[in-house]
């Protein structure tokens, strides 16, 4: 994770990074549940990850990414496509435990993709945003966060 540029000192990026950290921690639990053959636990963890990513993705796609799209259109498009791919696999567990026998392995694969995605954001997008965006732009990102909330509320207060 990037810790050298100071971008995490910006409230919006600090919050996005904390959400990334929580998701990465949950990934370890998914791998343990997979090893144990506990698909129900994997599905429950997929729902927790989705709960964190839902507002997180909104902040990125409705706040941060539009502000960077003019300068980095291809990168923003790739990140949004990755969001859809990740959401599709996690979404299979939104209501119930998936019965598709391939879903547990698909979940592990998409979580690996998500890990790479997180690194792209933390080592590329966030530092770029720090150098590109002005105070008014950060206000825009903060307004989306205020509207969407955080999937961490309650989780980290336990």
Secondary structure in CASP SS format (residue, H / E / C, confidence):
PFRMAT SS
TARGET T0000
AUTHOR 0000-0000-0000
METHOD secondary structure of the structure
MODEL  1
X C 1.00
X C 1.00
X C 1.00
X C 1.00
X C 1.00
X C 1.00
X H 1.00
X H 1.00
X H 1.00
X C 1.00
X H 1.00
X H 1.00
X H 1.00
X H 1.00
X H 1.00
X H 1.00
X H 1.00
X H 1.00
X H 1.00
X H 1.00
X H 1.00
X H 1.00
X H 1.00
X H 1.00
X H 1.00
X H 1.00
X H 1.00
X H 1.00
X H 1.00
X H 1.00
X H 1.00
X H 1.00
X H 1.00
X H 1.00
X H 1.00
X C 1.00
X C 1.00
X C 1.00
X H 1.00
X H 1.00
X H 1.00
X H 1.00
X H 1.00
X H 1.00
X H 1.00
X H 1.00
X H 1.00
X H 1.00
X H 1.00
X H 1.00
X H 1.00
X H 1.00
X H 1.00
X H 1.00
X H 1.00
X H 1.00
X H 1.00
X H 1.00
X H 1.00
X H 1.00
X H 1.00
X H 1.00
X H 1.00
X H 1.00
X H 1.00
X H 1.00
X H 1.00
X H 1.00
X C 1.00
X C 1.00
X C 1.00
X C 1.00
X H 1.00
X H 1.00
X H 1.00
X H 1.00
X H 1.00
X H 1.00
X H 1.00
X H 1.00
X H 1.00
X H 1.00
X H 1.00
X H 1.00
X H 1.00
X H 1.00
X H 1.00
X H 1.00
X H 1.00
X H 1.00
X H 1.00
X C 1.00
X C 1.00
X C 1.00
X C 1.00
X C 1.00
X C 1.00
X C 1.00
X C 1.00
X C 1.00
X C 1.00
X C 1.00
X H 1.00
X H 1.00
X H 1.00
X H 1.00
X H 1.00
X H 1.00
X H 1.00
X H 1.00
X H 1.00
X H 1.00
X H 1.00
X H 1.00
X H 1.00
X H 1.00
X H 1.00
X H 1.00
X H 1.00
X H 1.00
X H 1.00
X H 1.00
X H 1.00
X H 1.00
X H 1.00
X H 1.00
X H 1.00
X H 1.00
X H 1.00
X H 1.00
X H 1.00
X H 1.00
X C 1.00
X C 1.00
X H 1.00
X H 1.00
X H 1.00
X H 1.00
X H 1.00
X H 1.00
X H 1.00
X H 1.00
X H 1.00
X H 1.00
X H 1.00
X H 1.00
X H 1.00
X H 1.00
X C 1.00
X C 1.00
X C 1.00
X C 1.00
X C 1.00
X C 1.00
X C 1.00
X C 1.00
X C 1.00
X C 1.00
END
